[in-house]
Amino acid sequence: MKTGLYFGSFNPIHIGHLIIANHLVEHTNLDQIWFVVTPHNPFKKKSSLLDNYQRLEMVYRATKDYTKLKPSDIEFNLPQPNYTINTLTYLQEKHPNYNFSLIMGEDNLKSFHKWKNYELILENHHIYVYPRISKSNIETRFDNHKKIHHIDAPIMELSSTFIRKSIKAGKNIQPMLPQYVWEYLDEMNFYK
């Protein structure tokens, strides 16, 4: 089973996340995508980051109608801080018949060489990179790497930060969120 891992705080998950994930699962050789909800780092200021399980609930609600998209709390019980290499190692041991790949934005590829054990990640996993708008071409040392696949996915310039600020300002952002997520946020009065 070829599984793409889409890591993020998903605070909140929005239609941009779903569009990218759905595009990847429909237009690449990936069989499914797991939205890996990143836990709150206990050493960082909480700011407007919702509780781990509230964010997981939103991802669950957002993906429940999509059979190829799944929520994942795999990092909730792993040692903090979370390093991607540790999560991948744990998943590979737990699911030996799965072939895990990473999903990341073009902007993250620029700093990928700074990740813990990035060489080991590349040795054992493929990376699917979706485009971002930038002022200049994003060139990296990985531009022609055989395990890195640049995907011609829709460019999504929608951010969770923008959504949180808009909610706080009393703006209607309902079209930017999956319906079930909007209902949950509204019911719980999050980000207001």
C-alpha positions in Angstrom: 0.0 0.0 0.0 1.6 3.3 -1.1 0.8 5.8 1.5 1.6 9.6 1.4 2.2 11.3 4.8 0.9 14.9 4.9 2.3 16.4 8.1 0.9 19.6 9.6 -0.7 21.3 12.6 -4.0 21.6 10.6 -5.1 24.5 12.8 -7.6 24.3 11.1 -7.6 22.0 8.2 -9.0 23.8 5.1 -10.1 23.2 1.6 -6.5 23.9 0.3 -5.2 20.9 2.3 -8.0 18.7 0.9 -7.5 19.8 -2.7 -3.7 19.1 -2.6 -4.1 15.7 -0.9 -6.9 14.6 -3.2 -5.0 15.8 -6.3 -2.0 13.7 -5.1 -4.0 10.6 -4.4 -5.8 10.8 -7.8 -2.9 11.8 -10.0 0.1 10.0 -8.6 0.8 6.3 -7.8 -0.2 6.9 -4.1 -3.1 4.7 -2.9 -4.0 6.9 0.1 -2.9 9.9 2.1 -2.7 10.2 5.9 -3.0 13.6 7.4 -0.5 13.3 10.3 -1.6 15.8 12.9 1.5 17.2 14.6 1.3 17.5 18.4 1.7 20.8 20.2 5.3 21.2 21.1 5.3 21.6 24.9 8.3 24.0 24.7 6.6 26.4 22.4 4.1 29.1 23.3 0.6 27.8 22.7 -0.7 31.0 21.0 -3.8 29.9 19.0 -3.0 26.3 18.5 -5.9 24.1 19.5 -5.6 21.0 21.5 -4.2 17.9 19.6 -7.5 16.0 19.8 -9.6 19.1 18.6 -7.4 19.4 15.5 -7.6 15.6 15.0 -11.4 15.8 15.2 -11.4 18.5 12.5 -9.2 16.3 10.2 -11.5 13.4 10.9 -14.6 15.4 10.0 -12.9 16.9 6.9 -11.8 13.5 5.5 -14.7 11.2 6.5 -16.3 11.4 3.0 -13.0 10.6 1.2 -12.1 6.9 1.3 -8.4 7.6 0.3 -7.8 10.3 2.8 -7.3 9.4 6.5 -6.6 11.2 9.8 -3.6 10.1 11.8 -2.6 10.7 15.4 0.5 8.6 15.1 2.8 11.3 16.5 0.7 11.9 19.6 2.3 9.0 21.4 5.9 9.3 20.1 8.7 11.1 22.0 8.8 14.9 21.7 10.0 16.8 19.9 8.9 14.8 16.8 11.4 14.2 14.1 10.1 12.9 10.8 12.8 10.2 10.6 11.6 8.7 14.0 7.9 8.8 12.8 8.9 7.1 9.5 10.9 4.4 11.4 8.0 3.7 13.8 5.5 3.5 11.0 7.6 1.2 8.9 8.0 -1.2 11.9 4.3 -1.1 12.6 3.1 -1.4 9.0 5.8 -3.4 7.2 3.6 -3.9 4.1 3.2 -0.2 3.6 5.4 2.0 1.5 5.5 5.5 3.1 6.3 8.7 1.2 6.4 12.3 2.4 4.3 15.1 1.0 5.7 18.7 1.3 5.4 22.1 -0.2 8.2 23.4 -2.4 9.2 25.9 0.3 9.9 23.1 2.8 12.3 21.4 0.3 14.6 24.4 0.5 15.4 23.5 4.2 15.1 19.7 3.8 18.9 19.3 4.1 18.6 20.6 7.7 16.2 17.9 8.8 17.5 15.2 11.1 18.8 12.3 9.1 17.5 13.7 5.8 19.8 11.3 3.8 18.2 8.3 5.5 14.8 9.6 4.7 15.7 10.0 1.0 17.4 6.6 0.9 14.2 4.9 2.1 11.3 7.1 1.0 10.0 9.1 -1.9 9.0 12.7 -1.5 6.1 14.3 -3.4 6.5 18.1 -3.7 3.6 20.4 -4.4 4.1 23.9 -5.9 4.1 27.2 -4.0 4.1 30.7 -5.3 7.4 32.4 -4.7 9.2 35.6 -5.8 11.9 33.6 -7.5 12.4 30.0 -8.6 12.9 27.7 -5.7 16.2 25.9 -6.5 17.5 23.3 -4.1 20.2 20.7 -4.1 17.5 18.2 -4.6 16.2 19.4 -8.0 17.1 16.3 -9.9 16.9 13.7 -7.2 15.3 10.4 -8.4 13.3 10.1 -5.2 11.8 13.6 -5.3 8.8 14.1 -7.5 7.6 17.6 -8.3 3.8 17.4 -8.8 1.9 19.7 -11.1 -0.8 20.2 -8.4 -3.1 23.3 -8.1 -1.3 26.1 -6.2 -3.2 26.9 -3.0 -2.5 30.2 -1.4 -4.8 29.7 1.5 -3.4 29.5 5.0 -4.7 28.4 8.4 -3.2 31.6 9.9 -5.4 33.8 7.5 -8.5 31.7 8.5 -7.8 32.1 12.2 -7.3 35.9 11.9 -10.4 36.2 9.7 -12.5 34.3 12.3 -11.2 36.5 15.1 -12.1 39.6 13.0 -15.7 38.3 12.5 -15.3 37.6 8.8 -17.2 34.9 7.0 -14.7 32.3 6.0 -17.2 29.4 5.6 -16.3 28.7 1.9 -12.6 28.1 2.9 -13.4 25.2 5.1 -15.0 21.7 4.6 -18.6 22.0 5.8 -18.2 19.6 8.8 -15.1 21.6 10.0 -17.0 24.9 9.7 -19.9 23.5 11.8 -17.4 22.2 14.4 -15.5 25.5 14.6 -18.8 27.5 14.8 -20.3 25.2 17.5 -17.1 25.3 19.6 -16.5 29.0 19.1 -12.8 28.3 18.2 -10.4 31.2 17.2 -12.9 33.9 18.2 
